[in-house]
Amino acid sequence: MRIDLVSIFPDYFAALDLSLMGKAREAGLVDVAVHDLRKWTEDRHRTVDDTPYGGGAGMVMRPDVWGRALDEVLDHPLPAADEGGAPPRRVLAVPTAAGVPLTQRMAEDLTGADQIVVACGRYEGIDQRVTDHYRSREYEVVEYSIGDYVLNGGEVAALVLVEAVVRLLDGVVGNPASVVEESHSAEGLLEHPAYTKPRSWRGLEVPGVLLSGNHRRIQDWRRDRSLVRTAHRRPDMLDRLDPNGLDVHDREILAGAGQVVRPRRARIRIRLARPDEAAAVATLAARTFPAACPPHLPRQAVEDFISENLTEEVFAQLLAEPRDNRILLVHEDLPGATEPIGYTFTALGGAHAMPTEMVRPGKIEMGAAYLSKCYVDEDWRGSGIAGALLERAVADVATRGRNSQVVLGTNVGNGRAIRFYRRHGFKVVSRRKFIVGGVVNLDEVLVRNITATQR
């Protein structure tokens, strides 16, 4: 590949002699030529600009000077692109604040060019007729921007383009995996955090999973951190992801970071319920409970259970004792959006604590936290919200420091729920009888120990 840089400040590009770029040039992996635009001026003052037609501030770079320069540079002899004699691919790149954003995909595409000529403008830019002319002559013209801000000239943006493209060429970066795993790679995510020695620095430790030697766990951890970092810092990148390329765990991680990609893009927020939200919680509870009931359960039994256990009065009592009763809500993070779309209720102690008959010595200990409710509106199933909400509830229990286990029960016929809980580290340890509106049901009892996990 040949790269030509045209500027009125050619010394600006001395940095291309350093580091990997310098080594790539020495190794012949890329041919970089720097040109002084003033070489193509024809007056004794070496003028490259003039006042704008129509008036206005600043100066505009003259098309005649640029035309002479680009005609010569774009005419530099290049080998044929292939044995069939196809003409080489020549690209005229023009840095401009009015250009399209430079992306990793664009850099990857430009690695296929045989010549890239970067025209570095100054002042108010280059006369529009320059790019118009070369497009009309069927040159590939790329007007690009490196961000929503303005610089004094195009040289900085030219350096960015050159490094972004050249580092992708074969042999430039020593470890090819480095290019694959980094931010804005084909995965469309930001890169995970990186750590090195020492293991402990100013009270900050390297995450334990990175010291485990378990390559699968490390890979999973890095994937999760990439998802979280992208959700927090560049949620716009999630708009370009294919939701079908994200598994349920990916969606749960994103939901935990406040971003949902299916059934539609949305921002969500998970938080503790307030005492004045008893009515909203009761409405959600009454709406979601029937979906968890087995098909054979009479409708009247379901309605009786709701009227006895899921009322505004019941939730008002629970919310009045936040030390014992932890109710988490999830709702869309939009102005004025307060109606919850999912909730959990965990009893850490008190009147609604885990029933004593659920105790199984050696498996379920007295004083375990009791996850009584975990529900999400049907419209949001498959979004990952339920998993994110569950993990937040478990983390809340761990943070309170009162309980060493979380216990729950779910109907033996609800295979989907059982698989869901097992995927989140719960184990089936026993069964219990659970009465709904006077009808006896059989539940699987699951437990998860509270440990310092690193995932």
Helices and strands as residue ranges (DSSP letters): E 2-7, G 10-17, H 19-26, E 31-36, G 37-40, E 49-50, E 60-61, H 63-73, E 90-101, H 104-110, E 115-119, H 128-136, E 140-145, H 155-166, H 176-181, E 200-201, E 204-205, G 208-211, H 215-233, H 235-238, G 243-245, H 248-256, E 259-260, E 266-272, G 275-277, H 278-288, G 289-292, H 299-309, H 312-319, E 325-332, E 342-347, G 350-352, G 356-358, E 369-376, G 378-380, H 385-400, E 405-411, H 415-423, E 427-436, E 439-449
